[in-house]
Amino acid sequence: MPRTRRWGRRLVLSVGLACAMGAPVPADAQAKDDFVRALIDLSQAVSGSTGSEGLALRSSIEAMARGLAEWDAAVSRVEAGFASAIKTAAPAEAARMHATLGATYLERGRLAEALLHLDQAATLDPSLAPVHLLRALGRARLNQMEAAAAAYATARKLEPASARVAYLYLSATRGGPARPERRAALDALVAAVSGSAGGAEAADVAILPLDLLDDDSVDAPLFVPAAYVEGFTRLSQARYREGLASLRAAVAADPLVTDAALVSPPAITAVAALAAGDAAAAAQAFASVPGASASSEVQRLLGISRWRLGDHARSLEHLRAAIALNPADERARVALADVLVASGDRESAHTALLDIVRRFPASGHAHWRLGRLDEDRGDDAAARRGYEAAARAAPVAGASVVYRAIGKLQHNALDLAAAARAYERRVMLAPRSASAHLDLGGVYQAQDRLDDALVEYLAAALIDPAQASGFASAGQVRADLGDDQGAIALLTIAVRLDANHGEARYALARALLRVGRADESRQQLAAFERIQKAAMEAQRRRFEENSRALDSALREGQAESPSPAGSPKGQ
């Protein structure tokens, strides 16, 4: 089961915009936050990992319904509050009212209405840079990329030194022809990175996203059972009422809610023990539940309890019993595959997962696990298909992790165009991830799209200025573009941050030599040679240690092997 690192909750975008412009804070902030909090609770409850989640599923759905109603009521109050005043206000004040309304609608997913108000705000007061950023965000959401790029370009004119605006404009126009506007934006981005000088303060290169949940808030992709996928898909499309109706139906049919055995006193004791991490007490209590042998949920939870105790054989028995009692129990089938992997029977796990995806085509859990097994088996084509199916299965969070896996396989297969598409999607989902920008830059560099590669490397350096990788990669690209002085500035920061960064040392030595600084070049080359020698020595030691370990294991295996039947010992 995926381990969550943290759950991020998106702030209401209109609050950030209103505060930036000094306008009154809209009243929908708390209402949306309540809706999102309930959604997070539901997302965590659908795992069914302890059996205690039935009540949480029901209460979360009701809390989401209340939050959505309050959110819509708050939006209506914002509309009513501005309805008369906006007609008689001075142009600058009316612009701020339109901007606040536009941001409110944008957060609610009412894009057409949002853009009407944002465009009106931009007409009344063209100097409001945040309005142009939000116009670009809305246009990009509608896949109107030319209009989005134009809005970013307007924001660039208002904030020419802003690294964030420069990056957003460059990313919106990536792959396009070289233009003076792009060169100026790139120069602004370079200046911002050079000015950071490897400091510890990170810069932001993204607008607040419209997604309800932070995709980068988990270490592994978080999926929901197939029955919940349609509802979460509707939510991702801002079709909240439809999504809520679909989720309500899924909760009503969920075995966590419908299995009567889970409300018996022994089951309540058991689920409490499992939630507290006492798998032994949970297994004992579940076994004493009246009618345990006829309850698919009790059998599933017994299987989970035995799994946590390391008793794989009995865990598999209970999980197979749960599936026999309820063949539509996706959770039990996924858990069965996980236990088979844990027990070392990866072939049976692979077969089990293939059966799950046949029965539940929307099972992100199964597609992701199948992709991981296929990749371990060396079948990269099958792994990619599994990951792509997982990406379509509405991950609640962590879709960027899935696209990272897809992009890596495409890159390894030298399908650079496909790898770039996957990594672009990853950057869009996790814009504050330095590693996402570095990977995308690497693909662009392999495609010889050096300007686009430089943009992504510089973004990585801005996001994580304490790490050398972004500076080193950006410096090498600047050298490839013929700008040795610019390369030296970035590479010098890289080696200051990481004195053992061999590639940065070597690239710096070559750039220094080309500009006639031979003595400094020799110093960097000598440092590179020391780093390379130390790395080769470490590799040699690891090889020797591995060889000794292998020889020792072989000797122990020979010592433990029985003598052949009928042969005297020692022969």
C-alpha positions in Angstrom: 0.0 0.0 0.0 1.5 3.4 -0.9 3.0 5.3 2.0 1.9 8.9 1.9 4.5 11.5 2.7 2.2 14.5 3.2 -1.2 15.6 1.8 -1.1 19.1 0.4 -4.3 21.1 0.2 -4.6 23.8 -2.5 -5.4 27.3 -1.3 -8.3 29.0 -3.0 -6.8 30.8 -5.9 -9.0 33.8 -5.7 -7.8 34.5 -2.1 -4.2 34.7 -3.3 -5.2 37.0 -6.2 -7.4 39.2 -4.0 -4.7 39.6 -1.4 -2.1 40.5 -4.1 -4.3 43.2 -5.4 -5.5 44.5 -2.0 -9.1 43.5 -2.8 -11.5 42.0 -0.2 -11.0 38.3 0.4 -13.8 36.3 -1.2 -16.1 34.4 1.2 -15.6 31.1 -0.6 -12.2 30.3 0.8 -13.3 28.3 3.9 -16.1 26.6 2.0 -13.8 25.2 -0.6 -11.3 24.1 2.0 -14.0 22.1 3.8 -14.9 20.4 0.5 -11.2 19.5 -0.2 -10.6 18.3 3.4 -13.6 15.9 3.1 -12.2 14.8 -0.3 -8.9 14.0 1.3 -10.6 12.0 4.0 -12.5 10.0 1.4 -9.4 9.4 -0.6 -7.7 7.9 2.4 -10.7 5.9 3.5 -11.2 4.0 0.2 -8.0 2.0 0.8 -10.0 -0.2 3.3 -6.7 -1.2 4.9 -8.1 -1.7 8.4 -11.8 -2.3 7.9 -12.7 0.8 10.0 -13.2 3.0 7.0 -17.0 2.4 6.3 -18.1 5.1 8.7 -15.4 7.5 7.2 -16.7 6.8 3.7 -20.2 7.8 4.6 -19.2 10.8 6.7 -16.8 12.0 4.0 -19.5 11.9 1.3 -21.8 13.9 3.4 -19.1 16.4 4.3 -18.3 16.8 0.6 -21.9 17.5 -0.2 -22.1 20.1 2.6 -18.8 21.7 1.5 -19.9 21.8 -2.2 -23.2 23.4 -1.2 -21.4 26.0 1.0 -18.9 26.6 -1.8 -21.6 27.3 -4.3 -23.5 29.5 -1.8 -20.2 31.5 -1.1 -19.7 32.0 -4.9 -23.3 33.3 -5.1 -22.6 35.7 -2.3 -19.5 37.0 -4.1 -21.6 37.5 -7.3 -24.3 39.3 -5.3 -21.8 41.5 -3.5 -20.4 42.8 -6.7 -23.5 42.9 -8.9 -24.5 46.5 -8.4 -21.2 48.0 -7.3 -19.3 46.8 -10.3 -21.5 48.9 -12.7 -20.8 52.2 -11.1 -17.2 51.7 -9.8 -14.3 53.5 -11.3 -12.4 51.6 -13.9 -9.5 50.5 -11.6 -11.8 49.4 -8.9 -14.1 47.6 -11.3 -11.1 45.8 -12.8 -10.3 44.4 -9.3 -13.9 43.3 -8.8 -13.9 41.6 -12.2 -10.6 40.0 -11.3 -11.9 38.7 -8.0 -15.0 37.3 -9.7 -12.9 35.7 -12.4 -10.6 34.1 -9.9 -13.6 32.8 -8.0 -15.1 31.2 -11.1 -11.7 29.8 -12.1 -11.4 28.0 -8.9 -14.9 26.6 -9.2 -14.2 25.3 -12.7 -16.5 27.7 -14.5 -13.9 28.6 -17.0 -16.0 30.5 -19.6 -17.4 32.8 -17.0 -14.0 33.2 -15.4 -12.4 34.3 -18.6 -15.1 36.8 -19.4 -14.4 38.6 -16.1 -10.6 38.3 -16.4 -10.6 39.6 -19.9 -12.8 42.5 -18.8 -10.4 43.2 -15.9 -7.5 43.3 -18.3 -9.3 45.7 -20.5 -10.2 48.0 -17.7 -6.7 47.9 -16.1 -4.1 46.4 -18.3 -1.4 46.9 -15.6 -2.7 44.0 -13.4 0.0 41.4 -14.1 -1.8 38.7 -11.9 -4.8 39.0 -14.1 -2.9 38.1 -17.2 -1.4 35.1 -15.5 -4.8 33.8 -14.6 -6.1 34.5 -18.1 -3.2 32.3 -19.3 -4.0 29.6 -16.8 -7.6 29.5 -17.9 -6.7 29.4 -21.6 -4.2 26.6 -21.0 -6.9 24.7 -19.1 -9.0 24.9 -22.3 -6.0 23.9 -24.4 -5.9 27.3 -26.1 -2.1 27.4 -26.0 -1.6 30.3 -28.4 -3.9 32.5 -26.3 -2.2 31.4 -23.1 1.2 32.3 -24.6 -0.1 35.7 -25.6 -1.4 36.3 -22.0 2.0 35.3 -20.6 3.7 37.6 -23.0 1.6 40.5 -21.7 2.5 39.6 -18.2 6.2 39.5 -19.2 6.0 43.1 -20.4 4.6 44.1 -17.0 7.1 42.1 -15.0 10.2 41.7 -17.2 12.5 40.6 -14.4 10.2 38.0 -13.0 11.7 34.5 -13.2 8.3 32.9 -12.8 6.7 34.8 -15.6 9.7 34.2 -17.8 9.6 30.5 -17.2 5.8 30.3 -17.8 6.1 32.2 -21.1 9.1 30.1 -22.2 7.3 26.8 -21.4 4.1 28.0 -23.2 6.2 28.7 -26.3 8.5 25.7 -26.1 9.3 24.1 -29.5 8.5 27.3 -31.3 10.8 29.4 -33.5 13.5 31.6 -32.0 12.1 35.1 -31.4 13.5 38.2 -29.6 10.8 37.8 -27.0 12.0 34.3 -26.1 15.6 35.4 -26.0 14.7 38.2 -23.6 12.7 35.8 -21.4 15.6 33.4 -21.4 18.0 36.2 -20.4 15.7 37.1 -17.5 15.7 33.5 -16.3 19.5 33.2 -16.6 19.9 36.5 -14.6 17.6 35.2 -11.9 19.6 31.9 -11.6 22.9 33.6 -11.7 21.7 36.1 -9.1 20.7 33.3 -6.8 24.4 32.2 -6.7 23.5 28.8 -5.3 21.7 30.3 -2.3 19.3 28.4 -0.2 16.1 30.3 -1.0 14.0 28.6 -3.7 12.0 30.5 -6.3 8.5 29.5 -7.6 8.0 28.9 -11.3 4.3 28.0 -11.2 0.9 29.6 -10.8 -1.3 28.1 -8.1 -2.8 25.1 -9.9 -6.5 24.5 -10.3 -6.4 20.9 -9.2 -8.0 20.1 -5.8 -5.2 18.0 -4.4 -1.4 18.4 -4.6 -0.2 15.8 -7.1 3.3 15.9 -5.6 2.1 15.2 -2.1 2.8 11.5 -2.1 5.8 9.3 -2.7 3.9 6.7 -4.8 0.8 7.1 -6.9 -2.4 6.9 -4.9 -5.2 5.1 -6.7 -8.8 4.4 -5.7 -10.8 1.1 -6.5 -12.3 0.9 -9.9 -15.8 1.6 -8.6 -14.6 5.1 -7.6 -12.7 6.0 -10.7 -15.6 7.6 -12.6 -16.4 9.9 -9.6 -12.8 11.1 -9.2 -12.6 11.6 -13.0 -15.6 13.9 -12.8 -14.1 15.8 -9.9 -10.8 16.3 -11.9 -13.0 17.9 -14.7 -14.6 20.2 -12.1 -17.9 18.4 -12.7 -18.4 18.3 -9.0 -22.1 17.4 -8.7 -21.8 14.5 -11.1 -18.7 13.3 -9.4 -20.3 13.5 -6.0 -23.3 11.5 -7.2 -21.0 8.8 -8.7 -19.0 8.6 -5.5 -22.1 8.4 -3.3 -23.3 5.4 -5.4 -19.9 3.8 -5.0 -19.9 4.2 -1.2 -23.4 2.8 -0.9 -22.3 -0.4 -2.7 -18.9 -0.7 -1.0 -18.3 -3.9 1.1 -16.8 -1.7 3.8 -20.3 -0.3 4.2 -22.5 -3.2 3.3 -20.8 -6.2 5.1 -22.9 -6.6 8.3 -20.1 -8.6 10.0 -17.9 -5.5 10.4 -20.3 -3.9 12.9 -20.2 -6.8 15.4 -18.3 -6.1 18.7 -15.4 -8.6 17.9 -15.0 -7.0 14.5 -14.9 -3.5 16.0 -12.2 -4.7 18.4 -10.3 -6.3 15.5 -10.3 -3.3 13.2 -9.2 -1.1 16.1 -6.3 -3.4 16.7 -5.4 -3.5 13.0 -5.5 0.3 12.8 -3.3 0.5 15.9 -0.7 -1.8 14.3 -1.4 -4.9 16.5 -1.8 -7.5 13.7 -1.7 -10.4 16.1 -4.6 -9.1 18.2 -6.5 -8.2 15.1 -6.1 -11.7 13.6 -7.3 -13.3 16.8 -10.3 -11.0 17.1 -11.3 -11.3 13.4 -11.2 -15.1 13.8 -13.8 -14.8 16.6 -16.3 -12.7 14.6 -19.6 -14.6 14.3 -20.0 -15.8 10.8 -16.4 -14.9 9.9 -16.2 -17.7 7.4 -19.1 -16.2 5.4 -17.9 -12.6 5.4 -15.7 -11.6 2.5 -14.5 -8.5 4.4 -13.5 -10.4 7.5 -11.6 -12.9 5.4 -9.9 -10.1 3.5 -8.9 -8.4 6.8 -7.7 -11.7 8.2 -5.6 -12.0 5.1 -4.1 -8.5 5.7 -3.5 -9.2 9.4 -1.6 -12.4 8.5 0.3 -10.6 5.8 1.5 -8.0 8.3 2.6 -10.9 10.6 4.6 -12.4 7.7 2.4 -15.5 7.6 2.1 -15.5 3.8 0.6 -19.0 3.4 -2.4 -18.3 5.8 -2.8 -14.8 4.4 -3.2 -16.2 0.9 -5.8 -18.7 2.2 -7.9 -16.0 3.7 -7.6 -13.7 0.7 -8.7 -16.5 -1.6 -11.6 -17.2 0.6 -12.6 -13.5 0.4 -12.5 -13.6 -3.4 -14.5 -16.8 -3.5 -17.2 -15.1 -1.3 -17.1 -11.9 -3.3 -15.6 -12.2 -6.8 -16.1 -8.5 -7.3 -13.8 -7.7 -4.3 -11.0 -5.7 -6.1 -9.2 -4.9 -2.8 -8.8 -8.6 -1.9 -7.5 -9.4 -5.4 -4.9 -6.6 -5.3 -3.9 -7.7 -1.8 -3.5 -11.3 -3.0 -1.1 -10.1 -5.7 0.9 -8.1 -3.2 1.2 -11.1 -0.8 2.3 -13.3 -3.7 5.0 -10.8 -4.5 6.0 -10.6 -0.8 6.2 -14.4 -0.7 8.5 -14.5 -3.7 6.0 -16.0 -6.2 6.1 -13.2 -8.7 4.9 -15.3 -11.6 1.6 -16.1 -9.8 1.3 -12.4 -8.8 1.7 -11.4 -12.5 -1.1 -13.9 -13.4 -3.3 -12.5 -10.6 -2.8 -8.9 -11.8 -3.6 -9.8 -15.4 -6.8 -11.3 -14.1 -7.6 -8.1 -12.2 -7.1 -5.8 -15.1 -9.4 -8.1 -17.2 -12.1 -7.9 -14.6 -11.5 -4.3 -13.6 -10.1 -2.3 -16.5 -10.1 0.9 -14.4 -8.0 -0.6 -11.6 -5.1 1.8 -11.3 -3.8 -0.3 -8.4 -3.5 -3.4 -10.7 -2.2 -1.6 -13.8 0.6 0.1 -11.7 1.7 -3.1 -10.0 1.6 -5.0 -13.3 3.8 -2.3 -14.9 6.3 -2.6 -12.1 6.4 -6.4 -12.4 6.8 -6.2 -16.2 9.6 -3.7 -15.9 11.4 -6.0 -13.4 10.9 -8.9 -15.9 12.6 -6.8 -18.6 9.4 -6.4 -20.7 9.5 -2.6 -21.0 6.8 -2.5 -23.7 4.3 -4.3 -21.4 5.5 -2.1 -18.5 4.8 1.0 -20.5 1.3 -0.2 -21.4 0.6 -0.9 -17.7 1.8 2.6 -16.6 -0.2 4.3 -19.3 -3.3 2.4 -18.2 -2.6 3.4 -14.6 -2.3 7.1 -15.7 -5.8 6.8 -17.2 -7.2 5.4 -14.0 -7.6 8.8 -12.3 -4.8 8.7 -9.7 -5.9 10.8 -6.8 -2.3 12.1 -6.4 1.1 10.9 -7.7 0.2 10.8 -11.4 3.5 12.7 -11.9 5.2 9.5 -10.6 3.4 7.5 -13.2 4.5 9.8 -16.0 8.0 9.7 -14.7 8.0 5.9 -15.1 6.5 6.2 -18.6 9.0 8.9 -19.6 12.0 6.8 -18.3 11.0 3.8 -20.4 10.4 6.0 -23.5 13.8 7.6 -23.0 15.5 4.3 -22.6 13.8 3.1 -25.8 15.1 6.3 -27.5 11.6 7.4 -28.3 12.5 10.9 -27.4 9.3 12.6 -28.7 7.2 10.3 -26.5 9.5 10.7 -23.5 9.2 14.5 -23.9 5.4 14.3 -23.9 5.4 12.2 -20.7 7.9 14.4 -18.9 6.0 17.6 -20.0 2.9 16.1 -18.4 4.9 15.3 -15.3 6.2 18.9 -15.1 2.6 20.2 -15.5 1.5 18.1 -12.6 4.5 18.7 -10.4 5.8 22.1 -11.4 7.8 22.5 -8.2 9.7 19.3 -8.6 13.4 20.0 -9.6 13.9 16.4 -10.7 10.9 16.7 -13.1 12.5 19.7 -14.8 15.9 18.0 -14.9 14.5 14.9 -16.6 12.6 17.0 -19.1 15.7 19.0 -19.8 17.6 15.8 -20.4 15.2 14.7 -23.1 15.2 18.1 -24.8 19.0 18.0 -24.8 19.0 14.6 -26.4 16.7 16.0 -29.0 19.1 18.9 -29.6 16.5 21.3 -28.4 19.1 23.2 -26.4 17.2 26.3 -25.6 14.3 24.3 -24.2 16.7 22.1 -22.3 18.3 25.2 -20.8 14.9 26.6 -19.7 14.2 23.4 -17.7 17.6 23.2 -16.2 17.4 26.8 -15.0 14.0 26.1 -13.6 15.5 23.2 -11.6 18.2 25.5 -10.3 15.6 28.1 -9.2 13.5 25.5 -7.5 16.4 23.8 -5.6 19.2 26.3 -5.5 21.1 24.2 -2.9 21.7 21.4 -5.4 24.4 21.4 -8.0 22.6 19.4 -10.7 20.5 22.3 -12.2 23.5 24.7 -12.4 25.8 22.0 -13.8 23.4 20.9 -16.5 22.5 24.5 -17.4 26.2 25.4 -17.6 27.0 22.6 -19.9 24.1 23.6 -22.3 25.3 27.2 -22.3 28.7 25.9 -23.3 27.2 23.8 -26.1 25.4 27.0 -27.2 28.7 28.8 -27.5 28.4 31.0 -24.4 31.5 30.1 -22.5 31.3 33.1 -20.2 27.7 32.2 -19.2 28.7 28.6 -18.8 31.6 29.4 -16.5 29.3 31.5 -14.2 26.9 28.6 -13.8 29.5 25.8 -13.6 31.4 27.8 -10.9 28.2 27.8 -8.8 27.8 24.0 -9.4 31.4 23.1 -8.2 31.0 25.4 -5.2 27.8 23.5 -4.2 29.3 20.1 -4.9 33.1 19.9 -5.1 33.0 16.3 -6.3 30.7 17.0 -9.3 33.1 15.5 -11.9 31.0 16.5 -15.0 30.8 20.1 -13.8 34.6 20.2 -13.2 35.4 18.8 -16.6 32.9 21.2 -18.4 34.3 24.1 -16.5 37.9 23.2 -17.4 37.0 23.1 -21.1 35.1 26.4 -21.0 38.0 28.1 -19.1 40.5 26.8 -21.6 38.4 28.2 -24.5 38.4 31.7 -23.0 42.1 31.6 -22.4 42.2 31.0 -18.7 44.6 28.1 -19.0 45.9 28.0 -15.4 42.4 27.9 -13.9 41.5 25.2 -16.5 44.4 23.0 -15.4 43.3 23.3 -11.8 39.7 22.2 -12.7 41.1 19.4 -14.8 43.3 18.2 -12.0 40.3 18.2 -9.7 38.3 16.2 -12.2 41.1 13.6 -12.5 41.2 13.2 -8.7 37.4 12.8 -8.6 37.6 10.2 -11.5 40.4 8.3 -9.8 38.5 8.2 -6.5 35.4 6.9 -8.3 37.3 4.2 -10.0 38.9 3.1 -6.8 35.5 3.0 -5.0 34.2 0.9 -7.9 37.1 -1.5 -7.7 36.6 -1.9 -3.9 32.9 -2.6 -4.5 33.7 -5.2 -7.1 36.2 -6.9 -4.8 33.7 -6.9 -1.9 31.0 -8.4 -4.1 33.4 -11.1 -5.4 34.3 -12.0 -1.8 30.7 -12.2 -0.8 29.8 -14.3 -3.8 32.7 -16.7 -3.1 31.7 -17.0 0.6 28.1 -17.8 -0.4 29.3 -20.4 -2.8 31.6 -22.1 -0.2 28.8 -22.1 2.4 26.4 -23.6 -0.2 28.9 -26.4 -1.0 29.4 -27.1 2.7 25.7 -27.4 3.3 25.1 -29.7 0.3 24.4 -33.3 1.2 26.7 -36.0 -0.2 25.3 -37.9 -3.2 23.4 -41.0 -2.3 25.8 -44.0 -1.9 28.9 -41.9 -1.9 31.2 -41.8 1.1 31.8 -38.4 2.7 34.8 -36.5 1.4 34.6 -37.9 -2.1 
